[in-house]
Amino acid sequence: MSRTSTPVLIVGAGPAGLSAAIELTRWGVPVDVIDSAEESNPQSKAFTIQPLTAEWLSSIGLSDDFQERCVRMRSMDYRFANKTDKIARLDFEALADTRHRYVMAIPQSTTEALMRGWLSAHGVTVRWGTTLRHARQDPEGVTAVLSRSDGTTTEVRTEWLIGSDGLRSTVRGLLGLKFEGTTYAGRTRMMDAPVADLKLDGDRIHYLIDEAGMLLLSRLPGDTYRVLLSEPGGTAPTDRVIAQAEFQRVLDRHTIGASIGRPVSTSIFTIWRRDCPGYRRERIFLAGDAAHIHSIAGGLGLNAGVQDGINLGWKLGLVAMGSARPSLLDTYEQERLPLDAQVMTVADKLHRILMDHSRPLADRIALVEEPHFLETATSRIAGLGYTYRDVVEAAPDAPALADLAAGDRAPDVPLEPRGHARVHDLLNKNTGYTLLTLHRSQPEPATLALIDRIQRRYRGRVHPVTLHTSTPAACGAGSGSRPAPPNVHTVYGAPDTDVACLIRPDGYLAGRVPISRQDALLTHLEAVLT
């Protein structure tokens, strides 16, 4: 048996593991990524990238690559059989405070390939055909035993291990953690196939719903469509020709005049709702489907896994580099477990509307017609409607400001009238925290002294950005401040005081206080960073 070592071992090369690997690599932490599969899965599986994930892709320089390979979807449209004159539209173009007012339709295989490409360009490659057999941890690290398909074994000593190995997680099993929940009734079949003469918009995801089932139609890059059929229980044929004919009969039932061509792929699967009671045991973490799995309704699963990887990745990156205190890692489970529960609740409600065929259609329509359902569901599917504010501790003894609070996502508002430059452009220039101060006129000397102090103390881990509404001349030479339109101050600032916002590496607020209480943000930084 050979022996080797690595700072971080990631088990599972799906979206959760790859996003964690990318974040760790950004922080300069060497990682090893293994997967028991012999090669990447060519199946498209999940196919939607939400705006929140798109914001992260922009921050790592992958936005253009995804844009070239996706179809932008302006909305998700629910069409009920007895509501032919009315479409319940989840309109992503109505989203505020983001430049990504759309969902990207892109096969999961392409998403993973692009993420692996980023890692490869930074010297990290996935080791396929490598299986975790055993893991034993102690106060200093984890000893893992890996086997390859050729029969060779390797003992790996690692400081940290991330289990992102999916529904049947080996890591979760080795930890002895339960994965309890329920199985949704009904059967779900999916195919990717060409669709001709479809009279529905190609830049919207369509859900055709009647008493007999739900049919999803979404254009994919190239000449194919994702066609998904949810029906009451029963067996289903796997033969592609028979499946094509059955899907065609459902299309005909909805009288939309389209025809399905020969499928590129077909599958049938079960939908579960399960979760794990914890995401961490000492030096071993769980992420993605290894920790939680829920209904496919809304396309939330892949994105939730990516957000797990981002949240864990930047925190572990700081700790592994000795730049943050180990207690920062406690916040991974504290934040993601309740937020993933929120995602699960949203997916469950969408499932009841779209795929619960035991529920009368009138009851499902009533759920859609509840006040504010469309706006709330759109925001949650986009990923922008979630917050950590219930678990992120606000600055102690600092007066609370209205609206934005610690734990909220930093809104991406325009920095200029035409909207080309936005707040996230300031955040994406560097890894690390951003100290954003907003001034109604010239920054006070105390603020400039604070910025100088932070730059000296944290050496690039905190990046100051100073914005003002007054003219450059009024702001004074050498202040380092830049002008910003009133809308930025409306969102981040306050009408009666200058404001300081501390924004985390993942784009969420660590604190927002009157600038006179900037010491509270310093206290937070001292508690987190070394």
C-alpha positions, 0 to 999 in steps of 0.5 A, a space after each residue: 500500500 502506497 502512502 501520500 498526503 494532502 491538505 484536503 481530500 474531496 470525495 465526489 466530483 459532482 457540483 458540490 465537490 467541484 465548487 468546494 474544490 474551486 473555492 479552496 483553490 482560490 485560497 491557495 489550498 491544495 486539494 485532491 478530488 476523487 470519484 469512484 466512477 471511471 469517468 464523468 457521467 455524460 447524462 445531462 441530469 439536472 439542467 438549471 443554473 439559478 441566478 445566485 449560482 450565476 453570480 458565483 460563476 461570474 466571480 470565478 471568471 466562468 460566466 462567459 463560458 456558461 453563457 456560450 453553452 446555455 439557453 437563457 430562460 426568462 421564466 417558468 410557466 405553469 399551464 393548468 388544463 382548465 386555465 388555458 386562458 391564464 399562465 402562472 408565470 414565474 418571471 425571472 426578468 422581474 428580479 431586482 438587484 441582480 444582472 442575471 435575470 434569467 435561469 440558464 438551461 445547461 446540462 449538468 454534464 456541461 456544468 461539471 465539465 466547465 468546473 473541471 476545466 477551471 480546476 485543470 487550468 489551476 493544476 487540479 484534476 479529478 482522480 476517476 476510478 478511485 473509491 474511499 474504503 475507510 476513513 479514521 479521524 483523530 485530533 490532527 487529521 484524517 487517515 483515508 484508505 483509497 482503492 482503484 479499479 486496478 486493485 491498488 490501494 493508497 493510504 492518504 493522510 489529510 487534514 480535512 475530508 469533504 464527502 460530496 459523494 451523493 445520495 448513497 454517500 460512503 462518507 455519510 455511511 462511515 460517519 454513521 449518520 442517518 439519512 431519513 425522509 420520505 419517497 414521493 408517490 408517482 413515477 417520473 420519466 425523462 428524455 432529451 430529444 428533438 421537438 418539432 413544431 412546438 408553438 411555445 416560446 423557446 426561452 421559457 420552461 413550460 409545465 403542462 399540468 392536468 389531472 393525469 400528470 405533468 409534462 415539462 418542456 425546456 429547450 437545451 443547447 443544440 437541437 434537443 429539449 428536456 422532456 420530463 413526465 410526472 404521472 401517478 404510480 406504475 411501471 414504465 417501459 425503458 425502450 426508447 421507441 415505446 417511451 417516445 410514443 408514450 411521451 408523444 401521446 401526452 403531448 397530443 393530450 395537451 394539443 400543442 401541436 408538437 412532435 418528439 423525435 428519437 430520444 438521445 437519452 431516456 431515464 426513469 427515477 424515484 424522487 426522495 425527500 431526505 436529509 442528514 441531522 448534521 453536516 460535520 463530524 470534527 474534520 469530516 464534512 458533508 455537502 450536496 446530495 450526501 447531506 440532503 436531497 429533495 424534489 426536483 420541482 424548481 430545479 433547486 438541487 444542483 444549485 443547493 449543492 453548489 452553495 454548500 460547496 461555496 459556503 464550506 470552501 471559503 471558510 475551510 480555505 481561510 482556516 487551512 491557510 491559517 488566516 482564520 480561526 477554526 471556529 469559523 468552520 462551525 458556521 458551515 453547519 449552522 448556516 447551511 443546515 437551516 437554509 437547506 431546510 428552507 430549500 427543501 420546504 420550497 421544493 416540497 411546495 412546488 412538488 405539491 403544485 406540479 407533481 402531487 397527482 393525488 391532489 385535486 387540480 383545483 387545490 393545486 391552482 389555489 396554491 399558485 393563486 395565494 397572495 405573493 406566491 409568484 414573487 416569492 417562488 421566483 425569488 426562491 428558485 432564483 436563489 436570491 430569496 434566502 438569508 442567513 440572518 436568523 443564524 448570523 450574529 449581528 454586531 453586538 451593541 450596535 443600533 440596528 439599521 432598517 432593511 439589510 442585515 447581517 446574513 443577507 445577500 449583498 444586492 448587486 445594484 448598478 454603480 452607474 446610470 446605465 447599469 454596466 458596472 455594479 456592486 458585485 464588480 467591486 466584490 469580485 476583484 479579490 477574494 476575501 472580505 470587502 469593507 464597503 463604506 457609504 458616505 453622504 459627503 467626504 469620508 471622515 478622517 476616522 474612516 480613512 484611519 480605519 481603512 489604513 488600519 485594516 489594510 495593515 492588519 489583514 494584509 489583503 484579506 479585507 478590501 476597502 471600498 469607499 463610496 460617496 454621493 457628493 462630487 469628486 471635488 467635495 470628496 477631497 484628493 487622495 480619499 480613495 473614494 468613488 462616486 455612486 448613484 443614490 440607489 446604492 446608498 438607498 440599498 446599502 446606506 441610511 438617510 441620516 448616517 454614513 454606513 459601514 458594511 462588511 461583506 463576506 467572501 461569499 457575497 453575504 453581509 457579515 455586518 452593517 452598522 452606522 459608521 460611528 460604530 465601525 468598531 463592531 465590525 473590527 470586533 467581528 473580524 478579530 473574532 474570525 480572522 487571525 
